[in-house]
Amino acid sequence: MLEPNINGIWVGKQTAKGTENTTPIKHPALMGGGFQFARDDGSSPYSDLSKYGAEFRYVNSAQGNGNPAIASTPSELAYILWLAHGAEVTASVTGPPAKTKHTFTPSLTQGFWHTWVTRLGLTQIIRQSWIDCLIGGFTIEGSTGQKDLRITPTVFSADPAKIVAADPSAALPTTYPFMYTEATGTFTIDTVVQVCHSQFQFTVSEDRSPYFGDDVLPCDFTVGTPTATIAATITFNANGQTEYNNLVYGTGSPTAGTKPLKTIAAVGSYSAWFKAKTPGTNTLNGNEFKLTIPAVQWAIPDAPQPNPAGGDSTIALSGRVVPPATGLPYTIDVNNDDVAYTI
């Protein structure tokens, strides 16, 4: 019987579309999810003079889809962001310890074509290569309940599920992923530090769709309407109430008689800065992940409701990333030991 708890995943940039990467250089820690070969079959009915008739059957379309949840180890996080954005800017960080800062911002360029290899099982093994992949978006998330940050790319493969004979040679990372509590005191919403901030989820989507030509496999992937969103949960303490009041009433301290806004609330902001520590110590090791969103159009959150059982009161914030007056819609910085990525 196949053992689903034994699994692995590898990824590497292709030199070009149509050229499989047979030696992917990254072996991320897979925390959940995976890849699927999706096929849609069709038919055209005709009469053969019988009661139920007959039909010509055929394959309409086929493609590979993946949503692997990957531990945000510093090297693998930056590499996947590089594949998704198709570009990066690097700078040396003197430290100590010395690191390279990899900066990612929204780009008009397409992400890189790349290959994923997946392996499932030990005695019964499914080992497949997913070729000609593009990342259609990603989610970076963490919470007080899930301390290890994860990145989940949305992957499309135009040449999916090729059987391969052996695992790639790239080894698992030896560093820990960024931890939620490594950003203590830096979760900032609308310029206010929110200490009672229990989760965040940053999602970018290219709104990609497969385009089919003369084959059942897609020849390319189109881009629709790209979006970016941020979600966060905070407690309804004094800071939380001020945030709620600002969004609903336009002021953090509404007086008696104040009524809700009839216009869109002012544009807010969001940022967080994770600074990794060496396990077993309190020593910063120089690995960092920083998310900066200068302009967020927050939706009006639901107010806390009565609960006879008591418990916590929270506000679930969600907002759309919008173009700021100056600068870029978002900036992601990852400091690690890797030089600028090329392969």
ABEGO torsion letter per residue (X at the ends): XBBAABBBBBBBBBABBGBBBABBABBBBBAEEEBBBBBBBBBBBBBAGBAAEBBBBBBABBBBBBBBBBBBBAAAAAAAAAAAAGBBBBBBBAOOBBBBBBBBBBBABBBBBBBBBBBBEAABBBBBBBBGBBBAEBBBBBBAABABBBBBBBBBBABBGBBBABBBABBBBABBBBBAAAABGABBBGGBBBABBABBBBBBBAGBBBBBBABABBABBBBBBBBBBBBBBBBBBAAAAAAAAAAAAGBABBBBGBBBBABBBBBBBBBBBBBBBBBGBABBAGBBBBBBBABBBBBBBBBBBBBAAEEBBBBBBBBBBBBBABEBABBBBBBBABBBBAX
